[in-house]
Amino acid sequence: MKIVILDGSAANPGDITWGELEKLGEVTAYDTTSKDQLIERMQGAEVAITNKTVFDAEAFDRLPELKYIGVLATGYNVVDLKAAADHGVTVTNVPEYATFATAQHTMALLLELTNLAGLHSATVMEGEWVKCPQFCYFKAPLTELCGKTLHILGLGKIGQRVALMASSFGMNVTATPHNTSLFGTTADIGGVPVRYLSFEEGVRNADVVSLHCPLNEETREIVNSTSLRSFKKGAFLINCARGPVINESDVRDALDCGLLAGYGADVVSVEPMKEDNPLLGAPNCIITPHIAWTPVETRIRLIRMAADNLKAFLDGSPINKVN
């Protein structure tokens, strides 16, 4: 069986192996694949492993031998699922492989905004502490999280893990779940009481708002100039969900005027980031290049789970099927 990995350098830039997939067939791995290269590279292959390489209806028409697409991610919007089904192609994803890493990165962004460790380390390395007459100094006020309120939009596995981590810092946690009938109730999340509120009510009293929702028509640009008016002045906003769940121009305005004390994100609306992104150069803004999912342990887990998906398909009992 011929297996083609189309954009493997994101998950495996060379520091880990494709060994688990290589046990299942002849593997050819490419770092990246453009739309123009897709058809040629997939000739004779029954299995495609993709992360961001797009499979549209035209691709399925031109790849009659294709039987299986394994998406090397949780999101699978790069594949036209209807066209896949029409052509008898099974599509799978890898859910929940990065739960711990993404929650950890969420807290890393928050802690950098509140503790300014990077900023102060940079000034120390520039020699500022050496010249300081006092035993300490700070370039901007730090923020203690204990007693503050965190509001989470999207209480799936990642949101729940963030709730547990925030509680360990002494924070109170509220959340907006998908099920609106739960508003006004309190849930026990691993021993942490989480009050369910509408998004508007939740952000009104939140010192920190963290986004962990899927991107759909309900959540697209849910943080915008209108919803930001409901935010508590001086709140921090964290986005480890998807870039388009916020309106980036509106968030930039909120940072410029001090409505938001800070914004931390691992995602932007168009990736790679464009030169005209309004968040470039914004005050009190930290953006990392979509790396929450990339710890070595997480990527090894991702490849192992992708191999498990393919093995289950070959055995006739597909798992994590999305079409």
N, C-alpha and C positions, 0 to 999 in steps of 0.2 A: 504494500500500500504506500502510495506517495503522499507525504504530508508536507505542505508548504506553509512556513511561518513567514508572514508578509511584512511585519513591522516589529521585529523582535528586539531591536536595540533599546527600546524603552524599558521592557521588562528584564532584558538580559544584555547589558552592554559588554558582557564578556567575563563578568565576575562569578557567574553561576553557570549551570549546564542545562541543556535540553534533554538530559538523560532519560527522564521519565517518559517523554514523548518518543524518543528514539527507540525505546523498547517495543513500540507499537507499529513502526513502519520506517520507511526511508524518509528522513527529514532533510529538507532544504530550508535554510533560514536566511532571510534578508533583513537588513537593518531597517530599511524603509521601502515602501512600494508606492509609486504614483499611480494615478488612475490609468495613465497610458501604458504602464508596465504590467498591470494586473492580469490581463488576459493571457499574455505571453508566459508569464511566470506560473500561471495555474494550469497550463496545458498538461493533460494527462494525470492531473492530481484529483484525488477523490476527497481529500481533506484540506481545508484551509484553516489556519489559525491566525486570527486578526485581532488587533486592538482598535486602531482608528482607520484602517483601510476600508473604504466603503464598498459594499456589495449592493448595487441597485438592480432594477429589473433587467436592464441591458446586460449586466454582467452574468446573470443567471441564464439568459438566452444564449450567451456565447460560451457557456461552460457546462455542456451536457453531462460531463463525467462527474461533476461535483456532487457529493452526497452529504457532506457534513461541513458546517462552519462552527468552529469553537471560538467564541469571543473571549479574548484574554483580558476580561474586565467584568465588572458588574453591569454597567450600562451596555445596551446592545442596539442603540438607535442607528448605528452605522450599517445595519443590515435591513433591507426591505423584507420584512417577515412574510408579507403576503406573497411576494414573488418567490421567496424561498419555499413556502408551502406549496405553491402552484407547481414548482419544479421538483417537489419531493425531497427537498434538502432540509435536514435537521439542523437547527441552530441552538446552541447552548451558551450559557454564560457562567461566570464564576461568582456566586453571591457570597458576601460576608467574609471574603478572604482578608480584607484590610480594615476590619472593624477596630481592632486594637490600635493599629498604626494611625488611622485617621483620627480617632479620639485623642491619641497622644499628641498629634500634630495640632489639633484644635487647642489643646491646653498650652502647647508651646507658643503658638501665636498670641494667645491671651496673656501668658506670662511675660512675653517680650514687650507687649504694650503696657503692662502694669509695672514691670520691674526694670525695664529698659537696660537689660544686661548687656546687650550688644552695643548700645550707644555708649555706655560707661566703659566697657572694655576697650572700645576704640579710642576713647580719650586717654585712658591709662597707657595704652601702647604708643600713643603720640607724645607721652611724657608729661601729661598734665598733672598726674598724681605726684610725680617727682618734684614738681615746682610748687605744690600746694602747701600753704602754711599750717593747715589743719589736717588732722589724721584722716578725714573723710571729706567728700564733697558730693553733691549731686547736681546734675545738669538740668533736671526737671523733676517735679514731684512724682514720687512713686505711689502706687495704689495698693492697699491691702484688700484682699478678696474676702476674708472672713466676714460674715454678716451681710455680704452683698447678695443680690438676687440675680440668678441666671435664668433667662427664658430661652427655651429650646423650641425651634420650629422643626418638627419631624422627629418623632420619638421611636424610630426603628432601633436596630441593634447599635448603630454608632451613637445616636442620640442618647440611648440608655446608658452606654458606657461613659459618655461625657457627663451625664447626670451624676454617676457614681464618682467620677473623678472630681467634679466640682464640689460635691458634698464633702469629700475628704479635705478640701480647703476651707470648709466651714461655710460654704455658700448655701443659700436657699434656692430651690429649683422649682420653676414652673415650666409648663410646656403646652404647645398647641398640637394635639394629635390630629390624625386625619379624620377620625370619627367625631363629628361635631356634637353628637348626643352626649359625649363625655364631658363637655365643658361644665365647669362648676364642681366636678368631682375630684377626688384625690386618689392617686394610685400609689402602690408600694412598688418601687423599682429597686430590687436588691436591697431592701431595707431603708431606702431613701424615699420619704414622702414627696410626691410630685403633684402639684396642683395643676389640673387641666384648665386652661383658659383660652379664649379666642386670641388670635394674634394681636389684635388691636389692644385688648385688655392686658395681655401679657407684657407687651413692650412698654406699656405706660409706666410700670413700676420697676422695670428691669434695669439693673446696672450693666448687665452684659446680655447681648442677644446673640445666640449661636444658631446658624442655619445648617440643617441636616436633612432637608426635604428633597424629594426627587424633583426634576425639572419637568413641569407639565403646564398646561394652559392656566391652571389655578395658581401656580407658584411663579410663573415667569414675571420677573420684575415686581415681585410682591413687596420688596423694599424699594420705595420710590418717593418722590417729593410729598405725596399725600400721606403715605403710611409713616414716613419719617416725622411728620408733625405730631404723631402720637407717641414717639419715643421720648423717654426721659432725657432731659438735657444732660449731656456729659456721659452718655452711655457708650460702651464699646460694642462694636459689631464684628462678628467673626463669620466667615463664609468658607466652609470646607465642603460645600454641597456642589453647586454648579454656578459658573459665572453669571449666566443670565437670570438667576433668581433675584438679582439686584439691578437697578438702573445705575450704571456706573457714574454717569454725569450728576445724578441727584445725590449720590453718596459723596462725590467730590465736593459738591456745594455744601453738604452737611459738615464735612471736615473743615472746609475753608471758614465757615461761620462759627465753628465750635459747637454746633448741635451734637455732633458725635465727637467723643474724646479720642477715638481711634478706630481704625478699621484694619483687620487682619484677614488675609485671604490666601488660599492656595489655588484659586481658580479665577479666571477672567472670562469675559464674554466670548472672545475669540482667542484661540490658542493655536500656535504661539501668539504671544501678546503683540498687538500692533503699535506702531510708533505714536499713533494719535489717541491711544487709550487715555481717557481723562484722569485716570488714577495715577499715572506716571508723575512723580514729583509732588503728590498730594501730601499735606502735613499729617503727621501721626498715622502713617499708612505703611503697613508691612505686607508685602506680597511675595510669596514663594512660588516657584514654577511648577505647580501641580506635582508635588513630591510627597504628599502625605502617605501614599500607598507604596513608597519605594524602599523601605528598609529591606536589607538582605533577607531577613527571615520571612518577611511578607511576600517577597517576590518568589522565593523558593516554594512557599505555600501555594501561590497562584499557579505556578507551573505544574505542581503536583496535582492540584485540583482540576486543572485543565486536562491533564493526562487521565485522571479518573473519569472525567466526563466522556472522553473519547473511548476509553476502554469499555465503559458501560454501553455506549452506542454500538461498538463492535460486537458486544455480547448480546445485543438485541434488547437491552433494557435501558434506554437512555435516561439520564438524570439531568436535572437543571435545564430541561428543554424549555425554550421560550416561544416556540411557534407550533 
